């Protein structure tokens, strides 16, 4: 008997379990999308800081804050992680403004 590296998913027998499995697919897709948006926004701020354009960096940071907060409110990331990330990004933007 050959065992595959990936375990086979068992089909759920109960109707409530089947419904839960259907819901999980949709929730997983929504969470993946939000997580991707979160990462993109953070990357955009870091890129803007890297280019040295303080106006663009502060603008992207302002728009990123709302996305970071909404992702944390939805429970995709912990609120402390969101606060820590905003603090670090804010410090980078401020350091760019002071350097100029």
OpenMM code with the backbone's topology and positions (N, CA, C; nanometers):
from openmm import Vec3, app, unit

residues = "UNK UNK UNK UNK UNK UNK UNK UNK UNK UNK UNK UNK UNK UNK UNK UNK UNK UNK UNK UNK UNK UNK UNK UNK UNK UNK UNK UNK UNK UNK UNK UNK UNK UNK UNK UNK UNK UNK UNK UNK UNK UNK UNK UNK UNK UNK UNK UNK UNK UNK UNK UNK UNK UNK UNK UNK UNK UNK UNK UNK UNK UNK UNK UNK UNK UNK UNK UNK UNK UNK UNK UNK UNK UNK UNK UNK UNK UNK UNK UNK UNK UNK UNK UNK UNK UNK UNK UNK UNK UNK UNK UNK UNK UNK UNK UNK UNK UNK UNK UNK".split()
positions = [
    Vec3(0.0838, -0.1186, 0.0000),
    Vec3(0.0000, 0.0000, 0.0000),
    Vec3(0.0882, 0.1249, 0.0000),
    Vec3(0.0750, 0.2055, -0.1013),
    Vec3(0.1559, 0.3269, -0.1136),
    Vec3(0.0864, 0.4418, -0.0425),
    Vec3(0.1617, 0.5083, 0.0439),
    Vec3(0.1043, 0.6238, 0.1142),
    Vec3(0.1532, 0.7508, 0.0472),
    Vec3(0.0594, 0.8385, 0.0223),
    Vec3(0.0972, 0.9650, -0.0403),
    Vec3(0.1452, 1.0611, 0.0678),
    Vec3(0.2187, 1.1629, 0.0256),
    Vec3(0.2722, 1.2587, 0.1216),
    Vec3(0.1621, 1.3472, 0.1791),
    Vec3(0.0547, 1.3616, 0.1028),
    Vec3(-0.0547, 1.4455, 0.1488),
    Vec3(-0.1699, 1.3564, 0.1945),
    Vec3(-0.2189, 1.3798, 0.3144),
    Vec3(-0.3273, 1.2989, 0.3672),
    Vec3(-0.4569, 1.3299, 0.2936),
    Vec3(-0.5373, 1.2253, 0.2716),
    Vec3(-0.6659, 1.2462, 0.2052),
    Vec3(-0.7629, 1.3106, 0.3019),
    Vec3(-0.8393, 1.4057, 0.2507),
    Vec3(-0.9408, 1.4688, 0.3334),
    Vec3(-1.0600, 1.3757, 0.3416),
    Vec3(-1.1131, 1.3589, 0.4615),
    Vec3(-1.2308, 1.2754, 0.4778),
    Vec3(-1.3545, 1.3587, 0.4500),
    Vec3(-1.4515, 1.2968, 0.3868),
    Vec3(-1.5762, 1.3672, 0.3633),
    Vec3(-1.6592, 1.3636, 0.4910),
    Vec3(-1.7238, 1.4738, 0.5176),
    Vec3(-1.8024, 1.4856, 0.6386),
    Vec3(-1.9386, 1.4226, 0.6144),
    Vec3(-1.9898, 1.3507, 0.7141),
    Vec3(-2.1174, 1.2816, 0.6986),
    Vec3(-2.2361, 1.3686, 0.7382),
    Vec3(-2.2225, 1.4414, 0.8461),
    Vec3(-2.3352, 1.5206, 0.8959),
    Vec3(-2.3601, 1.6425, 0.8092),
    Vec3(-2.4851, 1.6779, 0.7948),
    Vec3(-2.5226, 1.7927, 0.7118),
    Vec3(-2.4622, 1.9211, 0.7662),
    Vec3(-2.4613, 1.9359, 0.8987),
    Vec3(-2.4042, 2.0572, 0.9585),
    Vec3(-2.2546, 2.0655, 0.9321),
    Vec3(-2.1889, 1.9519, 0.9305),
    Vec3(-2.0462, 1.9474, 0.9013),
    Vec3(-2.0177, 1.9808, 0.7563),
    Vec3(-2.1047, 1.9324, 0.6653),
    Vec3(-2.0875, 1.9646, 0.5240),
    Vec3(-2.1070, 2.1134, 0.4992),
    Vec3(-2.2046, 2.1721, 0.5685),
    Vec3(-2.2279, 2.3161, 0.5559),
    Vec3(-2.1060, 2.3928, 0.6079),
    Vec3(-2.0531, 2.3474, 0.7208),
    Vec3(-1.9361, 2.4130, 0.7804),
    Vec3(-1.8179, 2.4074, 0.6842),
    Vec3(-1.8012, 2.2947, 0.6175),
    Vec3(-1.6913, 2.2789, 0.5210),
    Vec3(-1.7081, 2.3758, 0.4038),
    Vec3(-1.8334, 2.3933, 0.3580),
    Vec3(-1.8591, 2.4891, 0.2494),
    Vec3(-1.8276, 2.6310, 0.2953),
    Vec3(-1.8681, 2.6630, 0.4179),
    Vec3(-1.8427, 2.7967, 0.4716),
    Vec3(-1.6932, 2.8212, 0.4873),
    Vec3(-1.6209, 2.7181, 0.5299),
    Vec3(-1.4762, 2.7320, 0.5505),
    Vec3(-1.4038, 2.7677, 0.4220),
    Vec3(-1.4498, 2.7142, 0.3108),
    Vec3(-1.3866, 2.7450, 0.1819),
    Vec3(-1.4001, 2.8942, 0.1519),
    Vec3(-1.5211, 2.9478, 0.1721),
    Vec3(-1.5447, 3.0903, 0.1447),
    Vec3(-1.4673, 3.1784, 0.2421),
    Vec3(-1.4662, 3.1410, 0.3698),
    Vec3(-1.3943, 3.2196, 0.4705),
    Vec3(-1.2442, 3.2188, 0.4442),
    Vec3(-1.1940, 3.1021, 0.4038),
    Vec3(-1.0514, 3.0905, 0.3747),
    Vec3(-1.0133, 3.1808, 0.2581),
    Vec3(-1.0983, 3.1853, 0.1554),
    Vec3(-1.0706, 3.2711, 0.0401),
    Vec3(-1.0718, 3.4179, 0.0802),
    Vec3(-1.1683, 3.4571, 0.1631),
    Vec3(-1.1780, 3.5967, 0.2067),
    Vec3(-1.0575, 3.6350, 0.2915),
    Vec3(-1.0188, 3.5476, 0.3838),
    Vec3(-0.9040, 3.5759, 0.4697),
    Vec3(-0.7749, 3.5832, 0.3897),
    Vec3(-0.7604, 3.4949, 0.2910),
    Vec3(-0.6411, 3.4952, 0.2067),
    Vec3(-0.6317, 3.6254, 0.1298),
    Vec3(-0.7438, 3.6725, 0.0789),
    Vec3(-0.7465, 3.7980, 0.0044),
    Vec3(-0.7067, 3.9157, 0.0932),
    Vec3(-0.7629, 3.9206, 0.2133),
    Vec3(-0.7314, 4.0295, 0.3052),
    Vec3(-0.5854, 4.0255, 0.3497),
    Vec3(-0.5353, 3.9053, 0.3734),
    Vec3(-0.3953, 3.8900, 0.4139),
    Vec3(-0.3027, 3.9379, 0.3026),
    Vec3(-0.3391, 3.9073, 0.1783),
    Vec3(-0.2606, 3.9505, 0.0636),
    Vec3(-0.2632, 4.1026, 0.0508),
    Vec3(-0.3809, 4.1618, 0.0695),
    Vec3(-0.3945, 4.3075, 0.0622),
    Vec3(-0.3098, 4.3733, 0.1707),
    Vec3(-0.3112, 4.3151, 0.2905),
    Vec3(-0.2324, 4.3635, 0.4034),
    Vec3(-0.0839, 4.3651, 0.3688),
    Vec3(-0.0350, 4.2537, 0.3151),
    Vec3(0.1067, 4.2435, 0.2804),
    Vec3(0.1452, 4.3422, 0.1709),
    Vec3(0.0572, 4.3599, 0.0732),
    Vec3(0.0838, 4.4515, -0.0375),
    Vec3(0.0954, 4.5944, 0.0126),
    Vec3(0.0051, 4.6330, 0.1016),
    Vec3(0.0041, 4.7695, 0.1557),
    Vec3(0.1326, 4.7959, 0.2341),
    Vec3(0.1739, 4.6993, 0.3141),
    Vec3(0.2967, 4.7144, 0.3927),
    Vec3(0.4174, 4.7253, 0.2997),
    Vec3(0.4185, 4.6414, 0.1957),
    Vec3(0.5287, 4.6434, 0.1001),
    Vec3(0.5363, 4.7781, 0.0287),
    Vec3(0.4192, 4.8354, -0.0039),
    Vec3(0.4163, 4.9645, -0.0715),
    Vec3(0.4765, 5.0745, 0.0154),
    Vec3(0.4489, 5.0716, 0.1452),
    Vec3(0.5052, 5.1718, 0.2366),
    Vec3(0.6572, 5.1560, 0.2431),
    Vec3(0.7029, 5.0322, 0.2552),
    Vec3(0.8473, 5.0064, 0.2638),
    Vec3(0.9173, 5.0505, 0.1357),
    Vec3(0.8548, 5.0260, 0.0211),
    Vec3(0.9126, 5.0689, -0.1070),
    Vec3(0.9205, 5.2213, -0.1147),
    Vec3(0.8133, 5.2880, -0.0705),
    Vec3(0.8100, 5.4340, -0.0745),
    Vec3(0.9192, 5.4924, 0.0151),
    Vec3(0.9411, 5.4303, 0.1310),
    Vec3(1.0477, 5.4760, 0.2208),
    Vec3(1.1830, 5.4517, 0.1552),
    Vec3(1.1964, 5.3382, 0.0874),
    Vec3(1.3221, 5.3039, 0.0208),
    Vec3(1.3596, 5.4013, -0.0898),
    Vec3(1.2601, 5.4538, -0.1594),
    Vec3(1.2891, 5.5487, -0.2665),
    Vec3(1.3305, 5.6846, -0.2125),
    Vec3(1.2930, 5.7149, -0.0886),
    Vec3(1.3311, 5.8420, -0.0278),
    Vec3(1.2305, 5.9534, -0.0507),
    Vec3(1.1166, 5.9224, -0.1102),
    Vec3(1.0126, 6.0234, -0.1348),
    Vec3(0.9247, 6.0331, -0.0104),
    Vec3(0.9507, 6.1356, 0.0717),
    Vec3(0.8798, 6.1439, 0.2003),
    Vec3(0.7313, 6.1744, 0.1834),
    Vec3(0.6942, 6.2500, 0.0800),
    Vec3(0.5518, 6.2805, 0.0584),
    Vec3(0.4751, 6.1535, 0.0225),
    Vec3(0.5318, 6.0748, -0.0675),
    Vec3(0.4657, 5.9505, -0.1080),
    Vec3(0.4639, 5.8504, 0.0075),
    Vec3(0.5725, 5.8468, 0.0845),
    Vec3(0.5805, 5.7526, 0.1967),
    Vec3(0.4749, 5.7831, 0.3014),
    Vec3(0.4580, 5.9107, 0.3346),
    Vec3(0.3582, 5.9457, 0.4359),
    Vec3(0.2166, 5.9227, 0.3832),
    Vec3(0.1962, 5.9460, 0.2540),
    Vec3(0.0633, 5.9233, 0.1946),
    Vec3(0.0273, 5.7752, 0.1950),
    Vec3(0.1215, 5.6898, 0.1540),
    Vec3(0.0941, 5.5461, 0.1528),
    Vec3(0.0780, 5.4921, 0.2941),
    Vec3(0.1515, 5.5493, 0.3890),
    Vec3(0.1380, 5.5052, 0.5281),
    Vec3(-0.0005, 5.5385, 0.5816),
    Vec3(-0.0517, 5.6576, 0.5475),
    Vec3(-0.1855, 5.6963, 0.5938),
    Vec3(-0.2915, 5.6006, 0.5399),
    Vec3(-0.2805, 5.5636, 0.4134),
    Vec3(-0.3782, 5.4703, 0.3566),
    Vec3(-0.3575, 5.3289, 0.4108),
    Vec3(-0.2338, 5.2947, 0.4450),
    Vec3(-0.2047, 5.1612, 0.4965),
    Vec3(-0.2614, 5.1412, 0.6365),
    Vec3(-0.2656, 5.2474, 0.7143),
    Vec3(-0.3141, 5.2355, 0.8521),
    Vec3(-0.4554, 5.1790, 0.8581),
    Vec3(-0.5440, 5.2270, 0.7721),
    Vec3(-0.6822, 5.1801, 0.7767),
    Vec3(-0.6919, 5.0333, 0.7368),
    Vec3(-0.6112, 4.9920, 0.6389),
    Vec3(-0.6125, 4.8520, 0.5971),
    Vec3(-0.5597, 4.7636, 0.7093),
    Vec3(-0.4516, 4.8050, 0.7736),
    Vec3(-0.3936, 4.7275, 0.8826),
    Vec3(-0.4933, 4.7145, 0.9975),
    Vec3(-0.5607, 4.8245, 1.0308),
    Vec3(-0.6589, 4.8212, 1.1392),
    Vec3(-0.7774, 4.7314, 1.1055),
    Vec3(-0.8253, 4.7382, 0.9816),
    Vec3(-0.9418, 4.6573, 0.9450),
    Vec3(-0.9081, 4.5085, 0.9471),
    Vec3(-0.7873, 4.4739, 0.9053),
    Vec3(-0.7456, 4.3334, 0.9089),
    Vec3(-0.7353, 4.2855, 1.0536),
    Vec3(-0.6860, 4.3715, 1.1416),
    Vec3(-0.6756, 4.3346, 1.2825),
    Vec3(-0.8145, 4.3227, 1.3458),
    Vec3(-0.9053, 4.4120, 1.3088),
    Vec3(-1.0413, 4.4073, 1.3635),
    Vec3(-1.1137, 4.2795, 1.3226),
    Vec3(-1.0834, 4.2296, 1.2037),
    Vec3(-1.1477, 4.1077, 1.1563),
    Vec3(-1.0836, 3.9817, 1.2142),
    Vec3(-0.9756, 3.9992, 1.2904),
    Vec3(-0.9153, 3.8857, 1.3592),
    Vec3(-0.8189, 3.8057, 1.2746),
    Vec3(-0.7785, 3.8580, 1.1600),
    Vec3(-0.6844, 3.7849, 1.0756),
    Vec3(-0.5448, 3.7919, 1.1364),
    Vec3(-0.5136, 3.9075, 1.1952),
    Vec3(-0.3908, 3.9221, 1.2729),
    Vec3(-0.4284, 3.9764, 1.4096),
    Vec3(-0.3444, 3.9536, 1.5058),
    Vec3(-0.3679, 4.0050, 1.6402),
    Vec3(-0.3520, 4.1568, 1.6394),
    Vec3(-0.4279, 4.2234, 1.7245),
    Vec3(-0.4227, 4.3694, 1.7320),
    Vec3(-0.2830, 4.4187, 1.7687),
    Vec3(-0.2132, 4.3440, 1.8538),
    Vec3(-0.0779, 4.3847, 1.8935),
    Vec3(0.0183, 4.3784, 1.7751),
    Vec3(-0.0003, 4.2792, 1.6889),
    Vec3(0.0853, 4.2690, 1.5697),
    Vec3(0.0612, 4.3893, 1.4793),
    Vec3(-0.0653, 4.4271, 1.4641),
    Vec3(-0.0985, 4.5427, 1.3806),
    Vec3(-0.0381, 4.6696, 1.4387),
    Vec3(-0.0500, 4.6863, 1.5709),
    Vec3(0.0040, 4.8053, 1.6364),
    Vec3(0.1564, 4.8096, 1.6230),
    Vec3(0.2195, 4.6945, 1.6401),
    Vec3(0.3658, 4.6867, 1.6292),
    Vec3(0.4110, 4.7242, 1.4884),
    Vec3(0.3398, 4.6719, 1.3879),
    Vec3(0.3754, 4.7001, 1.2498),
    Vec3(0.3555, 4.8475, 1.2167),
    Vec3(0.2429, 4.9048, 1.2613),
    Vec3(0.2182, 5.0473, 1.2354),
    Vec3(0.3248, 5.1326, 1.3025),
    Vec3(0.3659, 5.0938, 1.4212),
    Vec3(0.4692, 5.1681, 1.4930),
    Vec3(0.6011, 5.1659, 1.4166),
    Vec3(0.6375, 5.0494, 1.3660),
    Vec3(0.7639, 5.0357, 1.2930),
    Vec3(0.7605, 5.1124, 1.1610),
    Vec3(0.6470, 5.1038, 1.0921),
    Vec3(0.6348, 5.1775, 0.9663),
    Vec3(0.6371, 5.3275, 0.9911),
    Vec3(0.5687, 5.3697, 1.0970),
    Vec3(0.5653, 5.5114, 1.1328),
    Vec3(0.7062, 5.5617, 1.1638),
    Vec3(0.7836, 5.4814, 1.2348),
    Vec3(0.9214, 5.5202, 1.2683),
    Vec3(1.0051, 5.5361, 1.1420),
    Vec3(0.9838, 5.4465, 1.0433),
    Vec3(1.0591, 5.4570, 0.9185),
    Vec3(1.0227, 5.5835, 0.8420),
    Vec3(0.8925, 5.6165, 0.8402),
    Vec3(0.8468, 5.7364, 0.7697),
    Vec3(0.8998, 5.8610, 0.8389),
    Vec3(0.8967, 5.8615, 0.9725),
    Vec3(0.9463, 5.9776, 1.0490),
    Vec3(1.0964, 5.9947, 1.0303),
    Vec3(1.1695, 5.8825, 1.0285),
    Vec3(1.3145, 5.8898, 1.0092),
    Vec3(1.3464, 5.9462, 0.8713),
    Vec3(1.2649, 5.9140, 0.7735),
    Vec3(1.2846, 5.9661, 0.6385),
    Vec3(1.2603, 6.1172, 0.6374),
    Vec3(1.1579, 6.1604, 0.7096),
    Vec3(1.1267, 6.3036, 0.7150),
    Vec3(1.2364, 6.3819, 0.7879),
    Vec3(1.2914, 6.3230, 0.8927),
    Vec3(1.3982, 6.3905, 0.9684),
    Vec3(1.5289, 6.3961, 0.8912),
    Vec3(1.5529, 6.2936, 0.8121),
    Vec3(1.6791, 6.2869, 0.7363),
    Vec3(1.6852, 6.3965, 0.6289),
    Vec3(1.5701, 6.4342, 0.5786),
    Vec3(1.5682, 6.5360, 0.4725),
    Vec3(1.5904, 6.6747, 0.5241),
] * unit.nanometer
topology = app.Topology()
chain = topology.addChain("A")
for resn in residues:
    res = topology.addResidue(resn, chain)
    for name in ("N", "CA", "C"):
        topology.addAtom(name, app.Element.getBySymbol(name[0]), res)
